[in-house]
């Protein structure tokens, strides 16, 4: 079985402070892991991907994520939040088919 | 930058009517997908398509649904007789390859409202 758990449905941070969006997964295979972002009324945009190369993955807009096999986690981080980061973020696992997490809404407070 | 385009952006239909949602994948991509997102719920995989046939489908993708690549550029999702619960955002995606290096690029979605 394959599953994705995004531990927080909402995260609120002040502009300029760090962002942490948590994702845990389970998969019987060695999965690929992705983070997508969805801005209001927009499609899903790929932020970054892990495909068994480096465990620390850098993505667009200053985001990065670290694959930790022992913790089955793939948390998304950014050192300093920007107002434009306010969106919904989805952690996605591809092992057997594709499974989306339930999403985390990020609010950035000025 | 190439992108996946979906039309229309919003489709309103009466229950029981047929709808066709259209997608133009990125031109050199070979794998195509449909997902849906019911309001307030997670994104759900519907179907994947390669070489003119369905390669994977979920339980949601029942006999009411069908997909087609009618020409070299379009990829369509047809719902034969819409139900109220089909109201959702439908996303099309495409990728160059399958497997672990697969990166799916998504369109902006079509919002389907069934009345």
Interface residues (C-beta under 8 A of the other chain):
Chain A: X30 X31 X32 X34 X36 X41 X42 X43 X44 X45 X46 X49 X51 X52 X90 X94 X97 X98 X99 X100 X101 X102 X103
Chain B: X4 X6 X33 X35 X41 X42 X43 X44 X45 X56 X58 X91 X93 X100 X101 X102 X103 X104 X105 X106 X107 X108 X109
